[in-house]
Each structure stands twice: as C-alpha cells, then as structure tokens.
C-alpha cells in the first residue's frame, strides 16, 4: 500500500495512519467526543489519550500489515479531522470489505465524508482488487446514508441489534457497492 498523501478536496488530504499519529488522533477524538458519541461504541477514558490511541494505531498497523485493514486519516494542515478505513478485508471468492468513516463536527456538510468514502471505494477497486464494499449505518443516521448513496452504494437490508453503539445494541441499515 503506497504511503503517499492524496488531496481529497480543497486543502483536505488523506494518507495512511502511521505510528506518529497518536497525539493528533487523541486530540481529534477529544475535540469530537460528543459529536461522535451517538454513532460509536462507548469508549473508555484511555481511548482519548495518546497512549490509548497508540495502542489502537499499533493494532491497526498490524492489521494493515496482515492485509485485512487499510486505515487512513483525513488532514487539514497538520490536524487530523477524520478517518476513513476499509476493514474486514476478505480475499478468495468473496473479495469484500467494510467501509467506516468519521468527520470532525467542524467539517461536516462540506462533502469531505463523500470524498473520503469515494477515495476508499476507489482504493478497494484499484489497489486491493476487491469486488464489493459494504457499510452499515444506524437507522437514524441520515447524513451517513446520504454519503453512501452519493458514492453509489445501494441499500441491501436491515440488521436488528447489529452493533453495540452508544451503550446499546442498535439496528442498522446495510449498504453495498459492487465494484465490478
């Protein structure tokens, strides 16, 4: 996987997560703690520290090295303003993965999440040779559903009690994008 930085839109860039991102990622998560809380699992206090993020980064880099995840950060200047990740990469006859992303509250509504999702889908197709990308959103996450539709995803189902988000098992709408 190339370690280059690419421009997404305007002055927003995307690059692979690297081991030196712990402080920046902790700062981004602290700044967006309330913004992300309804959409993510409950997080221990340690998650919002550089040490906690270093452990997350080390795990994600090990998964990148194993070929099962591609974690990227979104940047404006030196600041991390979000993440976009392809996870659960499966080879063989499935050739599929999951897409996940988040954007800092200050950057929502600018098309950045759509650009990041489109970038990840193109990575899945051209660099990873995958056939399918899937994503799931909470039933009430209209903004994320709009991002997925903009990127050519189609709704394929409903999953009751799919993920433990914000402290409870919550229903999700399932999406996919078939790449070829």
TORMI-162343 format. One record per residue (C-alpha): residue number from 1; x, y, z. Coordinates in steps of 0.5 Angstrom, whole numbers, plus 500, padded with zeros to 3 digits. Example, Ala and Ser with C-alpha at 12.3 -4.5 7.8 and 13.67 -1.06 7.14 Angstrom:
% TORMI-162343
+----------+------+-------+-----+
! drendren ! east ! north !  up !
+----------+------+-------+-----+
!        1 !  525 !   491 ! 516 !
!        2 !  527 !   498 ! 514 !
+----------+------+-------+-----+
This chain:
% TORMI-162343
+----------+------+-------+-----+
! drendren ! east ! north !  up !
+----------+------+-------+-----+
!        1 !  500 !   500 ! 500 !
!        2 !  503 !   507 ! 498 !
!        3 !  505 !   511 ! 504 !
!        4 !  503 !   518 ! 500 !
!        5 !  499 !   523 ! 501 !
!        6 !  493 !   525 ! 497 !
!        7 !  489 !   531 ! 496 !
!        8 !  481 !   530 ! 497 !
!        9 !  478 !   536 ! 496 !
!       10 !  481 !   543 ! 497 !
!       11 !  486 !   543 ! 502 !
!       12 !  484 !   537 ! 506 !
!       13 !  489 !   531 ! 505 !
!       14 !  488 !   523 ! 506 !
!       15 !  494 !   519 ! 508 !
!       16 !  495 !   512 ! 511 !
!       17 !  495 !   512 ! 519 !
!       18 !  502 !   512 ! 522 !
!       19 !  505 !   511 ! 529 !
!       20 !  507 !   518 ! 530 !
!       21 !  499 !   520 ! 530 !
!       22 !  498 !   518 ! 537 !
!       23 !  498 !   525 ! 540 !
!       24 !  494 !   528 ! 534 !
!       25 !  489 !   523 ! 534 !
!       26 !  488 !   523 ! 541 !
!       27 !  487 !   531 ! 540 !
!       28 !  482 !   530 ! 535 !
!       29 !  478 !   525 ! 539 !
!       30 !  478 !   529 ! 545 !
!       31 !  475 !   535 ! 541 !
!       32 !  470 !   531 ! 537 !
!       33 !  468 !   526 ! 543 !
!       34 !  461 !   529 ! 544 !
!       35 !  460 !   529 ! 536 !
!       36 !  462 !   522 ! 535 !
!       37 !  459 !   519 ! 542 !
!       38 !  452 !   517 ! 539 !
!       39 !  455 !   514 ! 533 !
!       40 !  460 !   510 ! 536 !
!       41 !  462 !   505 ! 542 !
!       42 !  462 !   507 ! 549 !
!       43 !  470 !   509 ! 550 !
!       44 !  474 !   508 ! 556 !
!       45 !  477 !   515 ! 558 !
!       46 !  484 !   512 ! 556 !
!       47 !  482 !   512 ! 549 !
!       48 !  482 !   519 ! 549 !
!       49 !  489 !   519 ! 551 !
!       50 !  496 !   519 ! 547 !
!       51 !  497 !   512 ! 550 !
!       52 !  491 !   510 ! 548 !
!       53 !  491 !   512 ! 541 !
!       54 !  498 !   509 ! 541 !
!       55 !  495 !   502 ! 542 !
!       56 !  490 !   503 ! 537 !
!       57 !  495 !   505 ! 532 !
!       58 !  499 !   499 ! 533 !
!       59 !  493 !   494 ! 533 !
!       60 !  491 !   498 ! 526 !
!       61 !  498 !   498 ! 523 !
!       62 !  499 !   490 ! 525 !
!       63 !  492 !   489 ! 521 !
!       64 !  495 !   493 ! 515 !
!       65 !  501 !   489 ! 515 !
!       66 !  497 !   483 ! 515 !
!       67 !  493 !   485 ! 509 !
!       68 !  486 !   486 ! 513 !
!       69 !  485 !   493 ! 514 !
!       70 !  487 !   500 ! 511 !
!       71 !  487 !   506 ! 516 !
!       72 !  487 !   513 ! 513 !
!       73 !  487 !   519 ! 517 !
!       74 !  484 !   526 ! 514 !
!       75 !  488 !   532 ! 515 !
!       76 !  488 !   540 ! 514 !
!       77 !  495 !   542 ! 515 !
!       78 !  498 !   538 ! 521 !
!       79 !  491 !   537 ! 524 !
!       80 !  487 !   530 ! 524 !
!       81 !  480 !   532 ! 522 !
!       82 !  477 !   525 ! 521 !
!       83 !  479 !   518 ! 519 !
!       84 !  477 !   513 ! 513 !
!       85 !  478 !   506 ! 514 !
!       86 !  477 !   499 ! 510 !
!       87 !  476 !   494 ! 515 !
!       88 !  475 !   486 ! 515 !
!       89 !  478 !   485 ! 508 !
!       90 !  477 !   478 ! 506 !
!       91 !  480 !   475 ! 500 !
!       92 !  478 !   469 ! 496 !
!       93 !  472 !   468 ! 492 !
!       94 !  469 !   474 ! 497 !
!       95 !  473 !   480 ! 495 !
!       96 !  470 !   484 ! 500 !
!       97 !  471 !   489 ! 506 !
!       98 !  467 !   494 ! 510 !
!       99 !  468 !   502 ! 510 !
!      100 !  468 !   506 ! 516 !
!      101 !  469 !   514 ! 517 !
!      102 !  468 !   520 ! 521 !
!      103 !  469 !   527 ! 520 !
!      104 !  470 !   532 ! 525 !
!      105 !  464 !   536 ! 527 !
!      106 !  467 !   543 ! 524 !
!      107 !  468 !   540 ! 518 !
!      108 !  461 !   536 ! 517 !
!      109 !  457 !   539 ! 511 !
!      110 !  462 !   540 ! 506 !
!      111 !  463 !   534 ! 502 !
!      112 !  469 !   531 ! 506 !
!      113 !  466 !   525 ! 508 !
!      114 !  463 !   524 ! 501 !
!      115 !  470 !   525 ! 498 !
!      116 !  473 !   520 ! 503 !
!      117 !  469 !   515 ! 502 !
!      118 !  469 !   515 ! 495 !
!      119 !  477 !   515 ! 495 !
!      120 !  476 !   509 ! 500 !
!      121 !  472 !   505 ! 495 !
!      122 !  477 !   507 ! 489 !
!      123 !  482 !   504 ! 493 !
!      124 !  478 !   498 ! 494 !
!      125 !  477 !   497 ! 487 !
!      126 !  484 !   499 ! 484 !
!      127 !  489 !   498 ! 489 !
!      128 !  486 !   492 ! 493 !
!      129 !  482 !   489 ! 487 !
!      130 !  476 !   488 ! 491 !
!      131 !  469 !   486 ! 488 !
!      132 !  465 !   489 ! 494 !
!      133 !  465 !   494 ! 499 !
!      134 !  459 !   494 ! 505 !
!      135 !  457 !   499 ! 510 !
!      136 !  452 !   500 ! 516 !
!      137 !  449 !   506 ! 519 !
!      138 !  445 !   507 ! 525 !
!      139 !  438 !   508 ! 522 !
!      140 !  437 !   515 ! 524 !
!      141 !  444 !   517 ! 521 !
!      142 !  441 !   521 ! 515 !
!      143 !  448 !   524 ! 514 !
!      144 !  452 !   518 ! 513 !
!      145 !  446 !   515 ! 509 !
!      146 !  447 !   521 ! 504 !
!      147 !  454 !   520 ! 504 !
!      148 !  454 !   513 ! 502 !
!      149 !  448 !   514 ! 497 !
!      150 !  453 !   519 ! 494 !
!      151 !  458 !   514 ! 493 !
!      152 !  454 !   509 ! 489 !
!      153 !  452 !   505 ! 495 !
!      154 !  445 !   501 ! 495 !
!      155 !  441 !   499 ! 501 !
!      156 !  441 !   492 ! 502 !
!      157 !  438 !   490 ! 508 !
!      158 !  436 !   492 ! 515 !
!      159 !  440 !   489 ! 521 !
!      160 !  437 !   489 ! 528 !
!      161 !  441 !   490 ! 534 !
!      162 !  447 !   490 ! 529 !
!      163 !  452 !   493 ! 533 !
!      164 !  453 !   496 ! 540 !
!      165 !  453 !   503 ! 539 !
!      166 !  453 !   509 ! 545 !
!      167 !  452 !   503 ! 550 !
!      168 !  446 !   499 ! 547 !
!      169 !  445 !   494 ! 541 !
!      170 !  442 !   498 ! 536 !
!      171 !  439 !   497 ! 529 !
!      172 !  443 !   499 ! 523 !
!      173 !  441 !   500 ! 515 !
!      174 !  446 !   496 ! 511 !
!      175 !  449 !   498 ! 504 !
!      176 !  454 !   495 ! 499 !
!      177 !  457 !   498 ! 493 !
!      178 !  459 !   492 ! 488 !
!      179 !  465 !   495 ! 484 !
!      180 !  466 !   490 ! 478 !
+----------+------+-------+-----+
